[in-house]
Amino acid sequence: MSNIENLEPKLVWRHFDRISKLPRCSKHEENIRKYIVDFGKKQGLKTKVDAVGNVFIFKPAASGMQNKPTVILQSHMDMVCEKNSDVEFDFSKDPLQLRIQGDVLTAVGTTLGADDGIGLAVSLAILEDKKLQHGPIESLYTVDEEIGFTGVFGIKSNMLSGKTMLNLDNETFGALTVGCAGGGDSIIKLPLKMQPINRGQENIVISVSGLRGGHSGVDISEQRGNAIKILARLLWKASLKHEFSLCEIKGGDKLNAIPRQAYASLAIKKKNKNAFVSELNAEEKDIYNEIKPIDPNFKVDVEPCESLKMALNTTSQTKLLNLLYGLPHGVHQMDYNIKTLANTSTNLATVSVKENTIVIGMSSRSSMKSALQDMQNRIKAVSSLSGARVTEENSYPGWKPNLQSKILALSKKIFKDMFKAEPKIEVIHGGLECGVIWEKFPGIDMLSIGPTIKNMHSPEEQVQISTVDKLYKYLQKILESV
């Protein structure tokens, strides 16, 4: 297990260890906010909380550096709370179980929260370290980044004075991020009509599992399997030859995570069950051969389930299966200028039944506002064919790159001097709060940096330990040199 107290830099890892013991799922940041506020007051630093729950801590310049410009350090307090289905864990009270394996830190069966717990810990360590040389620092800790950007949208323009900002929510050490995609969510609602299940039928549950899932922006171009889309494909294909009554379908949990698991319960005549299952098995083999290189642990299980009483009527079932099968998922368009960057994508993220209505959540992203709206219009068009209603929410702007940025030029030079290598200048398909801040504070000069974190938004999340020490030293040098 974890011996995190022995890692360097000790200040950073001490904070991360404490953070990992606190519940901090999106929209439930009470405990982590109290930790940060208490820390600021204990350090004797000016600390404020705004109306939406963001925390601001202000650290004066070191002696002799009062004339340096103010630098904003920005990170978010919440984390994506995902766990494997076979893990008993309550994110509202249980501390994360950390595990060190060589140069990698993970959590046992759950997301690690390195996104953005490492950014939090690094920022707090900077505020606590009395030996550092730097100008004035404004630290901003936002709420609800992972779901709705509520915190950053709620910031008032008089809360920050700095004109230079370092966002600490990057996932690749050695990459200097200068831009990101914008995005928006689409919520689809399809009314259902239910009917009693005929007696004498066999009740089964079909589950799709073993997929890697991951971040719906950063990992979408890897074409990882989507459990909901796979389940829809299995059921749609089987429905061409077999009669069954669909009772329930559920998959995914977070709009910004590629769904790893999904299941459907249904009733079928006993005499037809074996042929039905054979059809599923044949399709499972085809899908496995298609996605084996990226999702080798994919599997489909068919098991008996408890007695089912109600099912969708034939019309509702047909509409739902056509809708789920027809909705887009994955990369729609790659960037014309940066060949390895996804320009526009969408994630079919969640599906569940709520009060005789199927609710489907989708998260779309694009570097271009018009292309984002086009993708959301496509979702509306497909949904309308089944009679579903669509509402759009949680839209956020992209961050346009500024390659003449002063903080970029300085950080690039420092990186080359410290690590004898060229940093990668990149635009990412994920969403960063920088886009909103860029709109709220015109003229602000921004850059995003961080350690190496892999498989965010999934229980496979891990951080490369050695890059945290490098990040901390790198950030110190930037603050000293601004």
C-alpha positions as a printed NumPy array, in Angstrom:
array([[  0.   ,   0.   ,   0.   ],
       [  1.006,   3.649,   0.289],
       [  4.121,   5.053,   1.954],
       [  3.288,   8.45 ,   0.551],
       [  4.947,  10.335,   3.406],
       [  8.353,   9.193,   2.091],
       [  7.882,  10.735,  -1.355],
       [  9.413,  14.011,  -2.517],
       [  8.56 ,  16.81 ,  -2.334],
       [  7.23 ,  16.08 ,   1.129],
       [  5.035,  19.19 ,   1.373],
       [  3.176,  18.265,  -1.816],
       [  2.621,  14.627,  -0.915],
       [  1.574,  15.461,   2.631],
       [ -1.194,  17.645,   1.265],
       [ -2.209,  15.068,  -1.333],
       [ -2.376,  12.364,   1.345],
       [ -4.685,  14.539,   3.458],
       [ -6.773,  15.523,   0.437],
       [ -7.233,  11.841,  -0.461],
       [ -8.931,  11.235,   2.88 ],
       [-11.6  ,  13.893,   2.204],
       [-14.824,  13.388,   0.203],
       [-14.757,  15.752,  -2.793],
       [-17.032,  14.528,  -5.541],
       [-18.349,  17.307,  -7.772],
       [-20.96 ,  19.471,  -6.027],
       [-19.898,  18.026,  -2.65 ],
       [-16.734,  20.014,  -1.921],
       [-17.628,  21.056,   1.645],
       [-14.824,  19.086,   3.315],
       [-12.047,  20.   ,   0.91 ],
       [-13.127,  23.655,   0.966],
       [-12.921,  23.67 ,   4.783],
       [ -9.46 ,  22.07 ,   4.575],
       [ -8.202,  24.78 ,   2.209],
       [ -9.793,  27.645,   4.156],
       [ -8.421,  26.352,   7.48 ],
       [ -5.   ,  25.955,   5.854],
       [ -5.   ,  29.537,   4.572],
       [ -5.954,  30.946,   7.948],
       [ -3.4  ,  28.791,   9.762],
       [ -0.7  ,  30.117,   7.433],
       [ -1.775,  33.682,   8.211],
       [ -2.731,  34.313,   4.574],
       [ -5.66 ,  36.4  ,   3.374],
       [ -8.391,  33.874,   2.505],
       [-11.8  ,  34.426,   0.906],
       [-14.759,  32.265,  -0.174],
       [-17.111,  33.645,  -2.819],
       [-20.846,  33.105,  -3.275],
       [-20.5  ,  29.897,  -5.306],
       [-17.909,  28.306,  -3.011],
       [-14.608,  29.086,  -4.73 ],
       [-11.66 ,  29.737,  -2.402],
       [ -9.067,  32.493,  -2.921],
       [ -5.799,  32.644,  -0.959],
       [ -3.372,  35.54 ,  -1.347],
       [  0.329,  35.182,  -0.532],
       [  2.54 ,  38.299,  -0.412],
       [  5.768,  38.49 ,  -2.376],
       [  9.   ,  37.232,  -0.875],
       [ 11.373,  39.838,   0.486],
       [ 12.827,  41.986,  -2.277],
       [ 10.384,  40.678,  -4.918],
       [  7.448,  43.   ,  -4.256],
       [  7.764,  44.646,  -7.665],
       [  7.247,  41.394,  -9.552],
       [  3.873,  40.899, -11.285],
       [  1.162,  38.916,  -9.513],
       [  0.762,  35.3  , -10.672],
       [ -2.474,  33.34 , -10.316],
       [ -2.222,  29.611,  -9.504],
       [ -5.461,  27.862, -10.447],
       [ -6.781,  24.368,  -9.721],
       [-10.136,  22.761,  -8.959],
       [-11.309,  21.129,  -5.749],
       [-13.582,  18.367,  -7.055],
       [-12.758,  14.971,  -8.523],
       [-14.525,  12.424, -10.716],
       [-15.826,   9.663,  -8.429],
       [-15.779,   6.362, -10.32 ],
       [-15.275,   2.84 ,  -8.959],
       [-15.294,  -0.71 , -10.213],
       [-18.626,  -2.47 ,  -9.692],
       [-17.054,  -5.17 ,  -7.508],
       [-15.519,  -2.64 ,  -5.093],
       [-17.308,  -1.695,  -1.869],
       [-16.61 ,   2.019,  -1.524],
       [-18.6  ,   5.073,  -0.435],
       [-17.195,   8.296,  -1.909],
       [-19.204,  10.328,   0.608],
       [-17.143,   9.078,   3.56 ],
       [-14.424,   6.545,   2.688],
       [-10.787,   7.68 ,   2.275],
       [ -9.119,   6.676,  -0.981],
       [ -6.859,   3.635,  -0.656],
       [ -3.568,   4.721,  -2.229],
       [ -1.082,   2.25 ,  -3.675],
       [  2.506,   2.822,  -4.837],
       [  3.87 ,   0.514,  -7.524],
       [  7.331,   1.642,  -8.565],
       [  6.999,   5.143, -10.   ],
       [  3.2  ,   4.967, -10.192],
       [  0.57 ,   5.969,  -7.643],
       [ -2.963,   4.602,  -8.009],
       [ -6.051,   4.058,  -5.862],
       [ -7.467,   0.605,  -5.199],
       [-10.563,   0.096,  -7.356],
       [-11.454,   3.792,  -7.637],
       [-10.383,   6.971,  -9.343],
       [ -7.282,   8.475,  -7.744],
       [ -8.291,  12.13 ,  -7.806],
       [ -4.875,  13.215,  -9.078],
       [ -7.072,  15.24 , -11.427],
       [ -6.866,  17.81 ,  -9.896],
       [ -5.677,  16.726,  -6.445],
       [ -2.035,  17.032,  -7.475],
       [ -2.675,  20.57 ,  -8.705],
       [ -4.286,  21.377,  -5.358],
       [ -1.411,  19.855,  -3.39 ],
       [  1.274,  21.623,  -5.439],
       [ -0.464,  24.982,  -5.041],
       [ -0.908,  24.545,  -1.277],
       [  2.75 ,  23.547,  -0.938],
       [  3.789,  26.717,  -2.79 ],
       [  1.738,  28.765,  -0.349],
       [  3.217,  26.971,   2.659],
       [  6.868,  26.936,   1.579],
       [  8.543,  29.922,   3.243],
       [ 11.847,  29.461,   1.408],
       [ 10.578,  30.165,  -2.092],
       [ 11.41 ,  33.283,  -4.065],
       [  8.39 ,  34.727,  -5.867],
       [  6.247,  37.782,  -6.44 ],
       [  2.67 ,  38.132,  -5.186],
       [  0.559,  34.97 ,  -5.619],
       [ -3.202,  34.626,  -5.912],
       [ -4.361,  31.017,  -5.573],
       [ -7.772,  30.137,  -6.95 ],
       [ -9.535,  26.872,  -6.052],
       [-12.762,  26.324,  -7.975],
       [-15.752,  24.069,  -7.329],
       [-17.608,  21.74 ,  -9.69 ],
       [-15.125,  21.758, -12.564],
       [-15.83 ,  18.189, -13.569],
       [-19.58 ,  18.536, -14.091],
       [-20.662,  22.096, -14.807],
       [-17.827,  24.636, -14.415],
       [-20.122,  26.223, -11.815],
       [-17.23 ,  27.689,  -9.858],
       [-15.348,  29.339, -12.677],
       [-18.55 ,  30.721, -14.241],
       [-19.412,  32.291, -10.882],
       [-16.146,  34.183, -10.334],
       [-16.569,  37.946, -10.075],
       [-14.112,  40.101, -12.011],
       [-12.983,  41.947,  -8.86 ],
       [-11.756,  38.789,  -7.106],
       [ -8.474,  38.53 ,  -9.029],
       [ -5.93 ,  41.198,  -9.974],
       [ -3.18 ,  39.118, -11.593],
       [ -2.636,  39.251, -15.344],
       [ -0.647,  36.013, -15.562],
       [ -2.129,  32.613, -14.7  ],
       [ -0.748,  29.096, -14.386],
       [ -3.463,  26.462, -14.521],
       [ -2.343,  23.278, -12.702],
       [ -4.846,  20.908, -14.317],
       [ -2.647,  19.447, -17.057],
       [ -1.997,  15.707, -17.389],
       [  1.336,  15.517, -19.223],
       [  4.595,  16.733, -17.741],
       [  6.663,  18.345, -20.479],
       [  3.569,  19.578, -22.292],
       [  2.743,  23.283, -22.156],
       [ -0.939,  23.574, -22.955],
       [ -1.999,  26.796, -24.653],
       [ -5.558,  25.995, -25.757],
       [ -8.476,  23.623, -25.314],
       [-11.84 ,  22.672, -26.753],
       [-15.163,  24.08 , -25.677],
       [-18.091,  21.825, -24.939],
       [-21.719,  21.355, -24.032],
       [-24.083,  18.671, -22.765],
       [-27.264,  17.363, -24.361],
       [-29.936,  15.691, -22.226],
       [-32.35 ,  13.505, -24.19 ],
       [-35.7  ,  12.416, -22.733],
       [-37.867,   9.79 , -24.401],
       [-41.29 ,   9.08 , -22.857],
       [-42.058,   5.363, -22.477],
       [-45.192,   3.294, -22.272],
       [-45.03 ,   0.208, -20.095],
       [-47.059,  -2.989, -20.067],
       [-47.231,  -6.099, -17.861],
       [-44.935,  -8.988, -18.718],
       [-46.623, -12.194, -19.828],
       [-46.358, -15.063, -17.401],
       [-44.066, -17.992, -18.005],
       [-41.186, -15.981, -19.455],
       [-37.584, -16.186, -18.315],
       [-35.991, -13.076, -16.818],
       [-32.359, -12.334, -17.627],
       [-29.89 ,  -9.49 , -17.288],
       [-27.28 ,  -8.714, -19.939],
       [-24.231,  -6.821, -18.724],
       [-21.352,  -5.254, -20.632],
       [-18.18 ,  -4.755, -18.592],
       [-14.381,  -4.878, -18.61 ],
       [-13.995,  -1.715, -20.684],
       [-11.382,   0.906, -19.85 ],
       [-13.624,   3.947, -20.066],
       [-11.685,   7.136, -19.416],
       [-11.85 ,  10.885, -20.033],
       [-14.381,  11.792, -22.708],
       [-12.075,  14.452, -24.129],
       [ -8.497,  13.331, -23.627],
       [ -9.161,   9.623, -24.333],
       [-11.927,   9.849, -26.932],
       [ -9.55 ,   9.636, -29.913],
       [ -8.259,   6.247, -28.695],
       [-11.619,   4.776, -29.736],
       [-12.146,   2.961, -26.462],
       [-15.297,   0.865, -26.211],
       [-18.515,   2.515, -25.029],
       [-20.582,   0.116, -22.894],
       [-23.9  ,   1.79 , -23.737],
       [-23.267,   1.747, -27.486],
       [-22.155,  -1.886, -27.327],
       [-25.228,  -2.908, -25.329],
       [-27.479,  -1.044, -27.765],
       [-25.815,  -2.821, -30.67 ],
       [-26.316,  -6.23 , -29.047],
       [-29.99 ,  -5.607, -28.331],
       [-30.754,  -3.969, -31.677],
       [-29.14 ,  -6.831, -33.595],
       [-30.916,  -9.474, -31.505],
       [-34.266,  -7.733, -31.968],
       [-34.129,  -8.396, -35.719],
       [-34.663, -12.111, -35.109],
       [-35.97 , -12.53 , -31.574],
       [-38.884, -11.234, -29.558],
       [-38.131, -10.048, -26.038],
       [-39.483,  -7.504, -23.575],
       [-36.998,  -4.875, -22.385],
       [-37.625,  -3.923, -18.749],
       [-34.699,  -1.75 , -17.73 ],
       [-31.485,  -0.362, -19.172],
       [-28.766,   1.538, -17.366],
       [-25.189,   2.563, -18.119],
       [-22.596,   5.209, -17.396],
       [-22.448,   7.572, -14.46 ],
       [-20.65 ,  10.783, -15.469],
       [-21.14 ,  12.949, -18.546],
       [-17.392,  13.48 , -18.907],
       [-16.451,   9.794, -18.647],
       [-16.683,   7.159, -21.381],
       [-19.083,   4.537, -19.926],
       [-17.311,   1.354, -18.833],
       [-20.336,  -0.678, -17.77 ],
       [-23.977,  -1.053, -18.815],
       [-26.745,  -3.57 , -18.313],
       [-30.256,  -4.373, -19.479],
       [-32.876,  -6.63 , -17.904],
       [-35.463,  -8.323, -20.101],
       [-37.988, -11.134, -20.328],
       [-38.011, -13.765, -23.061],
       [-39.895, -16.972, -23.766],
       [-37.999, -19.93 , -22.332],
       [-38.027, -21.787, -25.659],
       [-36.332, -18.826, -27.376],
       [-33.684, -18.11 , -24.761],
       [-30.895, -20.343, -26.094],
       [-31.142, -18.988, -29.631],
       [-31.232, -15.441, -28.259],
       [-28.106, -15.983, -26.158],
       [-26.322, -17.591, -29.125],
       [-27.072, -14.46 , -31.142],
       [-25.578, -12.303, -28.369],
       [-22.477, -14.494, -28.13 ],
       [-21.847, -14.279, -31.872],
       [-22.129, -10.49 , -31.84 ],
       [-19.934, -10.308, -28.723],
       [-17.154, -12.151, -30.564],
       [-17.356,  -9.728, -33.483],
       [-17.212,  -6.714, -31.168],
       [-14.329,  -8.219, -29.193],
       [-12.306,  -8.683, -32.381],
       [-12.986,  -5.043, -33.293],
       [-11.932,  -3.487, -29.978],
       [ -9.466,  -6.067, -28.595],
       [ -6.377,  -3.867, -29.209],
       [ -7.727,  -1.111, -26.934],
       [-10.152,  -3.03 , -24.662],
       [ -8.86 ,  -6.602, -24.247],
       [-10.917,  -7.241, -21.088],
       [-14.301,  -6.535, -22.678],
       [-16.966,  -9.129, -21.934],
       [-20.711,  -9.733, -22.013],
       [-22.464, -11.747, -19.309],
       [-25.984, -13.179, -19.39 ],
       [-27.435, -14.223, -16.048],
       [-30.869, -14.905, -14.551],
       [-32.423, -12.062, -12.573],
       [-35.249, -11.46 , -10.143],
       [-38.858, -11.479, -11.206],
       [-39.77 ,  -8.636, -13.574],
       [-43.29 ,  -7.258, -13.73 ],
       [-43.333,  -4.419, -16.278],
       [-41.643,  -3.885, -19.628],
       [-41.62 ,  -1.361, -22.453],
       [-44.361,  -1.881, -24.989],
       [-43.294,  -2.806, -28.51 ],
       [-43.394,   0.752, -29.869],
       [-41.373,   2.233, -26.99 ],
       [-38.815,  -0.551, -27.184],
       [-38.302,  -0.1  , -30.907],
       [-37.938,   3.674, -30.532],
       [-35.419,   3.323, -27.719],
       [-33.215,   0.742, -29.417],
       [-33.19 ,   2.726, -32.666],
       [-32.323,   5.888, -30.736],
       [-29.457,   4.374, -28.734],
       [-28.076,   2.561, -31.762],
       [-28.315,   5.627, -33.998],
       [-26.94 ,   8.324, -31.679],
       [-23.358,   9.345, -32.512],
       [-20.388,   8.608, -30.273],
       [-16.659,   9.223, -30.65 ],
       [-14.537,  11.505, -32.809],
       [-16.499,  13.2  , -35.567],
       [-13.675,  15.266, -37.054],
       [ -9.927,  15.549, -36.572],
       [ -8.183,  18.919, -36.6  ],
       [ -6.967,  20.019, -40.022],
       [ -3.883,  21.778, -38.628],
       [ -2.909,  19.461, -35.752],
       [ -3.331,  16.019, -37.291],
       [ -3.268,  14.119, -33.976],
       [ -5.884,  16.339, -32.283],
       [ -9.595,  15.613, -32.281],
       [-11.481,  18.724, -33.347],
       [-15.062,  17.612, -32.696],
       [-16.423,  14.651, -30.749],
       [-19.341,  13.474, -28.66 ],
       [-19.688,  11.018, -25.796],
       [-22.859,   8.984, -25.291],
       [-22.311,   9.002, -21.555],
       [-25.331,   7.879, -19.534],
       [-28.679,   6.132, -19.872],
       [-31.275,   5.376, -17.2  ],
       [-35.026,   5.03 , -16.684],
       [-36.69 ,   7.722, -14.569],
       [-40.467,   7.777, -14.057],
       [-41.431,   6.117, -17.354],
       [-38.882,   8.216, -19.24 ],
       [-35.536,   7.193, -20.674],
       [-32.929,   9.858, -19.908],
       [-29.777,   9.874, -22.052],
       [-26.825,  12.169, -21.335],
       [-24.349,  13.229, -24.007],
       [-21.26 ,  15.429, -23.786],
       [-19.934,  17.071, -26.953],
       [-16.686,  18.973, -27.526],
       [-15.139,  21.017, -30.277],
       [-12.417,  23.571, -30.864],
       [-14.904,  25.52 , -32.999],
       [-18.174,  26.921, -31.644],
       [-20.011,  26.309, -34.924],
       [-18.863,  22.673, -35.1  ],
       [-19.947,  22.106, -31.497],
       [-23.426,  23.42 , -32.279],
       [-23.537,  21.294, -35.434],
       [-22.83 ,  18.179, -33.361],
       [-25.542,  19.076, -30.875],
       [-27.928,  19.715, -33.786],
       [-27.206,  16.217, -35.093],
       [-28.121,  14.814, -31.686],
       [-31.398,  16.746, -31.844],
       [-32.127,  15.49 , -35.349],
       [-31.54 ,  11.829, -34.506],
       [-33.504,  12.137, -31.262],
       [-36.487,  13.731, -33.006],
       [-36.909,  10.621, -35.176],
       [-37.853,   8.699, -32.017],
       [-39.992,  11.488, -30.603],
       [-37.482,  12.394, -27.893],
       [-36.954,  15.898, -26.464],
       [-33.482,  17.415, -26.138],
       [-32.252,  20.189, -23.869],
       [-28.76 ,  21.667, -24.043],
       [-26.918,  22.714, -20.881],
       [-23.507,  23.197, -19.228],
       [-21.975,  24.865, -22.277],
       [-18.483,  26.316, -21.87 ],
       [-16.145,  28.161, -24.262],
       [-12.875,  26.949, -25.704],
       [ -9.507,  28.586, -25.075],
       [ -7.896,  30.064, -28.171],
       [ -4.099,  29.586, -28.317],
       [ -1.8  ,  32.597, -28.041],
       [  1.602,  31.54 , -29.334],
       [  3.023,  35.008, -28.57 ],
       [  2.284,  34.531, -24.849],
       [  4.989,  35.867, -22.519],
       [  4.413,  33.169, -19.896],
       [  4.689,  30.535, -22.64 ],
       [  8.007,  31.923, -23.879],
       [  9.416,  32.117, -20.346],
       [  8.207,  28.647, -19.36 ],
       [  9.555,  27.129, -22.554],
       [ 13.023,  28.619, -21.932],
       [ 13.068,  27.492, -18.286],
       [ 12.033,  23.957, -19.262],
       [ 14.862,  23.708, -21.798],
       [ 17.383,  25.013, -19.269],
       [ 16.235,  22.684, -16.481],
       [ 15.551,  19.452, -18.356],
       [ 17.704,  19.822, -21.498],
       [ 14.736,  19.041, -23.736],
       [ 12.133,  20.881, -25.788],
       [  8.688,  20.991, -24.161],
       [  5.673,  20.069, -26.26 ],
       [  3.403,  23.017, -27.051],
       [ -0.121,  21.636, -27.34 ],
       [ -3.822,  22.271, -27.648],
       [ -5.997,  19.602, -26.022],
       [ -9.458,  18.227, -26.769],
       [-10.352,  18.202, -23.078],
       [-12.006,  21.178, -21.426],
       [-10.096,  23.511, -19.094],
       [-11.436,  26.36 , -16.991],
       [ -8.994,  28.594, -18.869],
       [-11.592,  29.141, -21.594],
       [-14.041,  30.752, -19.164],
       [-11.299,  32.747, -17.418],
       [-10.032,  33.94 , -20.813],
       [-13.498,  35.387, -21.507],
       [-13.971,  36.837, -18.011],
       [-10.551,  38.48 , -17.771],
       [ -9.649,  39.854, -21.219],
       [ -5.921,  40.062, -21.864],
       [ -4.94 ,  37.534, -19.211],
       [ -1.82 ,  35.531, -20.144],
       [ -2.292,  31.821, -19.363],
       [ -0.56 ,  28.468, -19.502],
       [ -1.523,  25.017, -18.236],
       [  1.071,  22.648, -16.727],
       [  0.962,  19.518, -14.616],
       [  2.457,  16.106, -13.84 ],
       [  1.868,  12.991, -15.939],
       [ -1.552,  11.528, -15.157],
       [ -3.022,   8.659, -17.162],
       [ -6.528,   7.204, -17.476],
       [ -8.306,  10.07 , -15.761],
       [-12.   ,   9.651, -14.905],
       [-11.61 ,   5.875, -14.524],
       [-10.422,   3.49 , -11.781],
       [ -7.25 ,   3.022, -13.853],
       [ -6.216,   6.609, -13.062],
       [ -2.544,   6.908, -12.112],
       [  0.075,   9.585, -11.6  ],
       [  3.77 ,   9.207, -12.386],
       [  5.379,  10.033,  -9.041],
       [  8.699,  11.382, -10.343],
       [  6.957,  13.991, -12.496],
       [  5.377,  15.589,  -9.427],
       [  8.802,  16.49 ,  -8.029],
       [  9.849,  17.827, -11.423],
       [  6.664,  19.867, -11.672],
       [  7.163,  21.426,  -8.252],
       [ 10.751,  22.479,  -9.003],
       [  9.722,  23.729, -12.442],
       [  6.891,  25.826, -10.992],
       [  9.213,  27.3  ,  -8.369],
       [ 11.615,  28.435, -11.095],
       [  8.81 ,  29.98 , -13.161],
       [  7.5  ,  31.929, -10.176],
       [ 11.011,  33.12 ,  -9.373],
       [ 11.62 ,  34.242, -12.972],
       [  8.343,  35.918, -13.955]])
